[in-house]
Amino acid sequence: MPEDVGTARQLWWGIAGLGVVYTFASVITMTGERDKLSEQFLDEMHKSDPNFPASTVDAMVLVAFALTALVGVLLAGVTVAIAHQLGRGKSWARTVLTVVAIWLGLGAIATMFTFAAVASPATIVAGGAAIVQGVLAAGAAFLSYRPESTKYFQSHRK
């Protein structure tokens, strides 16, 4: 494996770790606004069923927080698994991670423009993680397309 591909794989591991940090910082931010979220959700539910109990809404909001954390951790695991395939020379992994890199890069740019509306330390951590993820993803994508890396992926085609 070329050094650039190995470095790109390690960058993707870092991106996955930052994804977990981002997820938990986001859940902490949402937890701080739990009452507001519950109230909004209850108002929406009362439009269709005026007798919808508030206790059910509170439970649904807690389940939503847990699902958010679970999905974030699962996405990090999938990222690590695809990064492993990248290291094995799989072209499809390079393609998938390039698309993810573009998505993360655009998200980082959007985060930089909205970063002025910071409300809490958890929001700062989530925003910082998103920006660093975008930078690392751009670097990993760049390394995956260097000439030596391209030869490596071409030699592993079947």
C-alpha positions in Angstrom: 0.0 0.0 0.0 1.4 3.4 -0.9 2.1 5.8 1.9 -0.5 8.3 0.6 -3.3 5.6 0.8 -2.2 4.6 4.3 -2.3 8.2 5.4 -5.7 8.7 3.7 -7.0 5.7 5.6 -5.8 7.1 8.9 -7.4 10.4 8.1 -10.7 8.6 7.6 -10.3 7.0 11.0 -9.9 10.4 12.4 -13.0 11.6 10.5 -15.0 8.7 12.0 -13.8 9.6 15.5 -14.7 13.3 15.0 -18.1 12.1 13.7 -18.7 10.4 17.1 -17.7 13.7 18.9 -20.0 15.7 16.6 -22.9 13.3 17.2 -22.6 13.4 21.0 -22.1 17.2 21.0 -25.2 17.5 18.9 -27.2 15.3 21.3 -26.0 17.4 24.2 -27.1 20.5 22.4 -30.5 19.0 21.6 -30.8 17.8 25.3 -30.4 21.4 26.3 -33.4 22.3 24.2 -35.5 19.3 25.1 -38.4 21.2 26.6 -38.7 23.4 23.5 -38.5 20.3 21.2 -41.1 18.5 23.2 -43.4 21.5 23.1 -43.1 21.9 19.3 -43.6 18.2 18.8 -46.7 18.2 21.1 -48.1 21.1 19.2 -47.7 19.2 15.9 -49.3 16.1 17.4 -52.2 18.0 18.8 -53.1 19.2 15.3 -54.0 15.7 14.3 -55.0 14.3 17.7 -55.9 16.8 20.5 -55.8 14.1 23.1 -52.2 13.0 22.5 -50.5 12.7 25.9 -47.5 14.9 26.7 -45.7 11.9 28.4 -45.7 10.1 25.1 -44.0 13.0 23.4 -41.3 13.2 26.1 -40.6 9.5 25.6 -40.5 10.0 21.8 -38.0 12.8 22.2 -35.8 10.7 24.3 -36.0 7.8 21.8 -35.1 10.3 19.0 -32.0 11.4 21.0 -30.9 7.8 21.5 -31.5 7.0 17.8 -29.5 10.1 16.8 -26.6 8.8 18.9 -26.9 5.3 17.6 -27.0 6.4 13.9 -23.9 8.6 14.5 -21.9 5.7 16.0 -23.1 3.4 13.2 -22.0 5.9 10.5 -18.6 6.1 12.1 -18.3 2.3 12.1 -19.3 2.2 8.4 -16.7 4.9 7.6 -14.0 2.9 9.3 -15.1 -0.3 7.4 -15.0 1.6 4.1 -11.6 3.1 5.0 -10.3 -0.4 5.6 -11.5 -1.3 2.1 -9.7 1.8 0.8 -6.5 0.4 2.2 -7.1 -2.9 0.4 -7.2 -1.0 -2.9 -10.9 -1.2 -3.6 -11.9 1.5 -6.1 -15.5 1.6 -5.0 -14.3 2.6 -1.5 -12.3 5.5 -3.0 -15.4 6.6 -4.9 -17.7 6.4 -1.9 -15.3 8.2 0.3 -14.8 10.9 -2.3 -18.5 11.6 -2.4 -18.5 11.7 1.4 -15.5 14.0 1.3 -17.4 16.4 -1.0 -20.4 16.3 1.4 -18.2 17.0 4.4 -16.3 19.7 2.7 -19.5 21.5 1.7 -20.8 21.0 5.3 -17.6 22.5 6.7 -18.1 25.6 4.5 -21.7 26.0 5.6 -20.7 25.6 9.2 -18.1 28.4 8.9 -20.8 30.7 7.7 -23.2 29.8 10.5 -20.6 29.6 13.2 -21.4 33.1 14.4 -24.7 31.9 15.8 -23.0 29.9 18.6 -25.2 29.2 21.6 -23.4 26.8 23.8 -20.0 25.0 24.3 -21.5 21.8 22.8 -22.4 23.8 19.7 -18.9 25.1 19.4 -17.5 21.5 19.7 -19.9 20.2 17.1 -19.1 23.1 14.7 -15.4 22.7 15.2 -15.6 18.9 14.6 -17.6 19.5 11.4 -15.0 22.0 10.1 -12.1 19.7 10.9 -13.9 16.7 9.4 -14.2 18.7 6.1 -10.6 19.6 6.1 -9.4 16.1 6.8 -11.8 14.6 4.2 -10.5 17.0 1.6 -6.9 15.9 2.4 -7.9 12.2 2.4 -9.6 12.5 -1.0 -6.6 14.4 -2.4 -4.2 11.7 -1.2 -6.4 9.0 -2.7 -6.0 10.4 -6.2 -2.3 11.1 -6.2 -0.5 9.3 -9.1 1.0 6.5 -6.9 -2.4 6.0 -5.2 -4.2 5.8 -8.6 -1.7 3.1 -9.7 -2.4 1.2 -6.6 -6.2 1.2 -7.1 -5.8 0.3 -10.8 -3.6 -2.7 -9.9 -6.3 -4.0 -7.6 -9.1 -4.1 -10.2 -10.6 -7.4 -11.0 
